Amino acid sequence: RNQGSWLHNPSFPLHVASPTDVLICLERAGRATSVRIATSAFKSAADKGQIGVGLLLTSNDDEFKTLRESEFVYEGEATIFLENLPPKKDGYLIVPCTFDAGDHSNYILRLYSSKPL
């Protein structure tokens, strides 16, 4: 796990208007799915490596703080559940990642929330 290279990965902003339960799911592409919210690739030669997802706090001065990160998985989904995620002025950043820096994989990112995002 190399968080120093996370900011080179694709990332997705997340803003909530009021405290909201949020479930973030990252799945390796290629499995049967019904809804695709975001599909992309992050740098890996083989789809064997472990995938995970992180949620970062953002700020005006381009500083990032890791709020939560999932377990890394070879198969299935890497997930983060956040209960009553509060609104933040600068929002959050969802960052798909692999365990080893320099690896990449195709993935599907899904978000579920108790309130509109």
Secondary structure, DSSP 8 states (H G I E B T S, - for coil): --GGGGGGS--EEE--SS-EEEEEEEEETTS--S--SEEEEEE-SSTTS-EEEEEEEE-TTS-EEEEEE---BSSSEEEEEEEEE---TT-EEEEEEESSTT-EEEEEEEEEESS--
